[in-house]
Each structure stands twice: as C-alpha cells, then as structure tokens.
Amino acid sequence: MAIGKEIRKKIGSVENTQKITGAMQLVAASKMRRTRERMEEGRPYSNHIRQVIGHLANSNPEYRHTYMNAREVRRMGYIVVSTDKGLCGGLNANLFRELVRTMAEWDAQGVEIDLTLIGNKAAAFFRAFGGNVVATINNIGEQPSVETLIGGVKVMLDAFEAGDIDRLDIISNEFVTTMTQRPTIKPLLPLDPEDDDALKRRWDYIYEPDARQLIDGLVTRFIEGQVYHAVIENTACEQAAKMIAMKNATDAAEELIGELTLLYNNARQASITQEIAEIVGGAAAV
C-alpha cells in the first residue's frame, strides 16, 4: 500500500506546518498588542504637534521657516514605509500598488520623484521596479527608534531646503482595525495650515527666547515624529496582517488534512477490498 504511506507522510508534513503557523499566529497576536499600545500612546503627541504646526502655518510669524513655503511641484519626494519581513498577506503589495499609482499620476504631469525607503521589502521592490532611491533604511526591527530613522529623513529635509524637491509625502499602512489595514499617503512638506476658520487672519504666537530657534526645532521634531509614528503604526499593521495570514494558513492546513485523511481512508478501503477479492478468488479456484 505504497499510496497510503505517501498520503500518511503528506498528512504528517501538513500537521507539522499547521503547528508552525499556529505558533506564529499566537506570536504575532502578542506582538501586535504591544505594538498597538505603543502606537496609541504616541497618537496624542502626534495629533497635538500636528495641530500646533497647522496653527503656525496659518499664522503670520515674524520668522517663516522654509518648510512653510509652498511652491510649484517640479520634483516630488516620498518616504515609503514597508516591513522588514514577509508572511503578512497583501500588506506590502497593496502599499506598493497605491504608491505606483500615485507615482504614475505625478509622472504624467512631468514631475520627477525621489524615494527614501524604510524597510527591507521596499528596498527589494524598488530594486526590481526601478526608481530614484536617494536613501534606504533597512532592518528597522520591531521596536524602531527615532535615531534609526533620522539619517534617511534628513536626506529629504535637506533636499527640500535646497529646493531639490518641492513636496514631500509619506506613504505607510494605517491601522484601522485588526482585520483592516489600508495604505495611506500623508503630506509632510510644505506644512499644511490648520483647517480652522477662526485662525484664518493675521496673528502670531509670542516666542521666548527666539522665534527662529523655537520654530526650527519644532518643525524638525514634527517631521521626525510623524515619520516615527508612521513606522510604529506600520509595525502594528504588520503584526495584525501576519496574525490573520497565519490564521488563514492554519485553517487551510486543517482543511487539507481533512481532505488527505479522506483520500487515505478511500485508498485503504480500496486496498482491503482488493485483498478480500483476491482471497475469495483464490478460494474459489481451489
């Protein structure tokens, strides 16, 4: 019964795979909870500093930072946040699909594009796809730090200050629910005014000690904070997507085991029936 042995071996192999995917599902669920906590802890800071920057962009300050000056877009910059590892379903594929679509729209307008890539998957994708990659940040890990990201971000900030790019956006995955993550593009530079009618008049803050010093530090920390929060949120999306992908793989393994077991039983029954027929035939011949 060689066929039966092969099927039993296949069932054992699928069962081992099921154990691995089940364990990976539990690990991803645990990591997702911790990462989601960090993401939610950082949201108030991210939202409040965005509001302050929006107020500054709406004001008439004595010192206006270069990041607040809008200009015609001739060259575009993107900071692309992806994952370091795979096994997370279509998370990265959906992100790259959205990015390629928007890049095509800019390209149709004659706008050139520079890219800063965060995560191994983005680096691998653009090695195959092509594009003007000016900086790459690999192996960010599950607990990234601002220091890890500063180098690649500064390349884009310096390019904006020098006039080499006229707009900077960041694209990453937004955590909606455990089951839903969506690619989102957010503008970073130039700084957007806060959408508040009460602020749309001539006004300014009172700065102490110096407007230039405070605004320079604030806008730089704002950009770094927005990028860091996007990376943290993308990590939470990665673990959620990985948990769902491993659950689907575990369920698929269970279904495959059932099909293989049925096939094995049918093969075993056919083998037994054949043996009985041979015994009966032999007895009749005697």
C-alpha positions as CSV (number, residue, x, y, z in Angstrom):
1,M,0.0,0.0,0.0
2,A,2.6,2.5,-1.2
3,I,0.0,5.2,-1.9
4,G,-1.3,5.0,1.6
5,K,2.2,5.5,3.0
6,E,2.7,8.5,0.8
7,I,-0.6,10.0,2.0
8,R,0.3,9.4,5.6
9,K,3.6,11.1,5.1
10,K,1.9,14.1,3.5
11,I,-0.6,14.3,6.4
12,G,2.3,14.4,8.9
13,S,4.0,17.1,6.9
14,V,0.9,19.3,6.8
15,E,0.3,18.7,10.5
16,N,3.8,20.0,11.3
17,T,3.3,23.0,9.1
18,Q,0.0,23.7,10.9
19,K,1.8,23.6,14.3
20,I,4.3,26.2,13.0
21,T,1.6,28.6,11.5
22,G,-0.5,28.2,14.7
23,A,2.5,29.2,16.9
24,M,3.3,32.1,14.5
25,Q,-0.3,33.3,14.8
26,L,0.0,33.5,18.6
27,V,3.3,35.2,18.5
28,A,2.0,37.8,16.0
29,A,-1.1,38.4,18.2
30,S,1.1,39.1,21.2
31,K,3.5,41.4,19.3
32,M,0.5,43.2,17.8
33,R,-1.0,44.0,21.2
34,R,2.3,45.5,22.4
35,T,2.9,47.5,19.2
36,R,-0.6,48.8,19.2
37,E,-0.2,50.0,22.7
38,R,2.9,52.0,21.7
39,M,1.0,53.3,18.6
40,E,-1.9,54.5,20.7
41,E,0.4,56.1,23.4
42,G,2.1,58.1,20.6
43,R,-1.1,59.3,18.9
44,P,-1.8,62.3,21.3
45,Y,1.6,63.7,20.8
46,S,1.4,63.3,17.1
47,N,-2.0,64.9,16.9
48,H,-1.1,67.8,19.1
49,I,2.1,68.7,17.4
50,R,0.4,68.5,14.0
51,Q,-2.2,71.0,15.4
52,V,0.5,73.4,16.6
53,I,2.3,73.2,13.2
54,G,-1.1,73.8,11.5
55,H,-1.6,76.9,13.6
56,L,1.9,78.1,12.7
57,A,1.3,77.6,9.0
58,N,-1.9,79.6,9.3
59,S,-0.2,82.5,11.2
60,N,1.8,85.4,10.1
61,P,5.0,84.7,12.1
62,E,8.0,87.1,12.4
63,Y,10.1,84.2,11.1
64,R,8.7,81.9,8.5
65,H,10.5,78.6,8.1
66,T,11.4,77.2,4.6
67,Y,9.1,74.2,5.3
68,M,6.1,76.5,5.4
69,N,6.6,77.9,1.9
70,A,4.5,76.2,-0.8
71,R,5.9,76.2,-4.3
72,E,5.1,74.7,-7.7
73,V,5.9,71.0,-7.7
74,R,8.5,70.1,-10.2
75,R,10.1,67.3,-8.2
76,M,8.3,65.1,-5.6
77,G,9.7,63.2,-2.6
78,Y,8.2,60.1,-1.0
79,I,9.2,58.4,2.3
80,V,8.0,54.8,1.8
81,V,7.4,52.8,5.0
82,S,7.3,49.0,4.5
83,T,8.0,45.9,6.6
84,D,11.3,44.1,7.0
85,K,9.8,40.6,6.7
86,G,7.1,38.9,4.7
87,L,4.3,36.4,5.7
88,C,1.9,39.3,6.2
89,G,-0.5,38.8,3.4
90,G,-1.0,41.6,0.9
91,L,0.1,44.4,3.2
92,N,3.2,45.4,1.3
93,A,1.7,44.6,-2.1
94,N,-1.3,46.9,-1.5
95,L,1.1,49.7,-0.3
96,F,3.3,49.4,-3.4
97,R,0.3,49.3,-5.7
98,E,-1.1,52.5,-4.3
99,L,2.4,54.2,-4.5
100,V,2.9,53.1,-8.1
101,R,-0.5,54.5,-9.0
102,T,0.2,57.9,-7.5
103,M,3.7,58.0,-8.9
104,A,2.2,57.4,-12.4
105,E,-0.1,60.4,-11.8
106,W,2.8,62.6,-11.0
107,D,4.9,61.3,-13.9
108,A,2.0,62.1,-16.2
109,Q,2.4,65.7,-15.1
110,G,6.1,65.7,-15.8
111,V,7.1,65.6,-12.1
112,E,10.2,63.6,-11.2
113,I,10.3,61.5,-8.0
114,D,12.8,60.8,-5.3
115,L,12.4,58.0,-2.8
116,T,13.5,57.3,0.7
117,L,12.8,53.6,1.6
118,I,12.2,52.3,5.1
119,G,12.1,48.5,5.4
120,N,13.7,45.6,3.5
121,K,10.6,44.9,1.5
122,A,10.5,48.4,-0.1
123,A,14.2,48.1,-0.9
124,A,13.7,44.8,-2.6
125,F,10.6,46.0,-4.5
126,F,12.3,49.1,-5.9
127,R,15.5,47.1,-6.9
128,A,13.2,45.2,-9.3
129,F,10.8,48.1,-10.2
130,G,13.3,50.9,-10.5
131,G,13.2,54.5,-9.3
132,N,15.4,57.2,-8.0
133,V,16.2,55.9,-4.5
134,V,18.2,58.5,-2.5
135,A,18.2,56.8,0.9
136,T,17.4,53.4,2.3
137,I,16.9,52.3,5.9
138,N,16.9,48.5,6.4
139,N,16.4,46.2,9.4
140,I,14.4,48.7,11.5
141,G,13.2,45.9,13.8
142,E,10.0,45.6,15.8
143,Q,10.9,48.4,18.2
144,P,12.3,51.1,15.9
145,S,13.9,54.2,17.4
146,V,13.9,57.8,16.1
147,E,17.7,57.7,15.9
148,T,17.5,54.8,13.3
149,L,15.3,56.9,11.1
150,I,16.9,60.3,11.3
151,G,19.5,59.8,8.6
152,G,17.1,58.9,5.8
153,V,14.6,61.6,6.8
154,K,17.3,64.3,6.9
155,V,18.3,63.5,3.3
156,M,14.7,64.5,2.2
157,L,14.6,67.5,4.6
158,D,17.9,68.8,3.2
159,A,16.6,68.3,-0.4
160,F,13.5,70.3,0.4
161,E,15.5,73.1,2.0
162,A,17.9,73.2,-1.0
163,G,15.0,73.3,-3.5
164,D,15.8,69.9,-4.9
165,I,12.3,68.7,-4.1
166,D,9.2,70.8,-3.9
167,R,6.9,68.5,-1.9
168,L,7.4,65.6,0.5
169,D,4.8,62.9,1.3
170,I,4.9,59.8,3.4
171,I,3.2,56.6,2.5
172,S,2.6,53.8,5.1
173,N,-0.2,51.5,6.3
174,E,-2.8,52.9,8.6
175,F,-4.2,50.7,11.4
176,V,-8.0,50.7,11.1
177,T,-8.9,47.5,12.9
178,T,-7.2,44.2,13.5
179,M,-8.8,42.9,10.3
180,T,-8.3,46.1,8.2
181,Q,-5.1,48.0,7.3
182,R,-5.0,50.4,4.4
183,P,-2.2,52.3,2.6
184,T,-2.3,56.0,3.4
185,I,-0.4,58.9,1.8
186,K,0.1,61.9,4.1
187,P,1.7,65.3,3.2
188,L,4.7,66.3,5.2
189,L,6.1,69.3,3.4
190,P,5.2,72.1,2.9
191,L,3.4,72.3,6.2
192,D,-0.4,72.4,5.8
193,P,-2.4,75.2,7.6
194,E,-4.8,74.0,10.2
195,D,-8.4,73.9,8.7
196,D,-9.9,76.4,11.2
197,D,-11.8,79.5,10.0
198,A,-11.1,81.2,13.4
199,L,-7.3,81.1,12.6
200,K,-7.5,82.5,9.1
201,R,-6.5,86.0,10.0
202,R,-3.2,87.8,10.8
203,W,-1.9,86.6,14.2
204,D,1.2,85.1,15.7
205,Y,2.5,83.4,18.8
206,I,4.7,85.2,21.4
207,Y,8.0,83.4,21.3
208,E,10.6,83.2,24.1
209,P,13.5,83.4,23.7
210,D,13.7,83.4,19.9
211,A,11.2,82.6,17.1
212,R,13.8,81.2,14.7
213,Q,15.3,78.9,17.3
214,L,11.9,77.6,18.5
215,I,10.3,77.2,15.1
216,D,13.4,75.4,13.6
217,G,13.4,72.9,16.4
218,L,9.6,72.4,16.4
219,V,9.2,71.7,12.7
220,T,12.2,69.3,12.6
221,R,10.8,67.4,15.6
222,F,7.4,67.4,13.9
223,I,8.7,65.7,10.8
224,E,10.7,63.2,12.7
225,G,7.7,62.5,15.0
226,Q,5.3,62.0,12.0
227,V,7.8,59.5,10.4
228,Y,8.4,57.7,13.6
229,H,4.6,57.4,14.3
230,A,4.0,56.1,10.8
231,V,6.7,53.4,11.3
232,I,5.2,52.3,14.6
233,E,1.7,52.2,13.1
234,N,3.0,50.2,10.1
235,T,4.6,47.7,12.5
236,A,1.3,47.3,14.2
237,C,-0.3,46.7,10.8
238,E,2.4,44.1,10.0
239,Q,1.7,42.1,13.1
240,A,-2.1,42.3,12.6
241,A,-1.7,41.2,8.9
242,K,0.7,38.4,9.9
243,M,-1.7,37.2,12.6
244,I,-4.6,37.0,10.0
245,A,-2.3,35.4,7.4
246,M,-1.1,32.7,9.8
247,K,-4.7,32.0,11.0
248,N,-5.8,31.5,7.3
249,A,-2.8,29.2,6.8
250,T,-3.7,27.2,9.9
251,D,-7.3,26.9,8.8
252,A,-6.2,25.9,5.3
253,A,-3.9,23.2,6.7
254,E,-6.8,21.8,8.8
255,E,-8.9,21.6,5.7
256,L,-6.1,20.0,3.7
257,I,-5.6,17.4,6.5
258,G,-9.3,16.5,6.3
259,E,-9.1,16.0,2.5
260,L,-5.9,13.9,2.8
261,T,-7.4,11.8,5.6
262,L,-10.5,11.1,3.4
263,L,-8.2,10.2,0.5
264,Y,-6.2,7.9,2.7
265,N,-9.3,6.1,4.0
266,N,-10.6,5.7,0.5
267,A,-7.2,4.2,-0.6
268,R,-7.1,1.9,2.4
269,Q,-10.7,0.7,1.8
270,A,-9.8,0.0,-1.8
271,S,-6.7,-1.9,-0.8
272,I,-8.7,-4.0,1.7
273,T,-11.4,-4.7,-0.8
274,Q,-8.8,-5.8,-3.4
275,E,-7.2,-8.2,-0.8
276,I,-10.6,-9.7,0.1
277,A,-11.4,-10.2,-3.6
278,E,-8.1,-11.9,-4.2
279,I,-8.6,-14.3,-1.2
280,V,-12.2,-15.1,-2.4
281,G,-10.9,-15.6,-5.9
282,G,-8.1,-17.9,-4.7
283,A,-10.5,-19.9,-2.5
284,A,-12.9,-20.4,-5.5
285,A,-10.0,-21.6,-7.7
286,V,-9.1,-24.3,-5.1
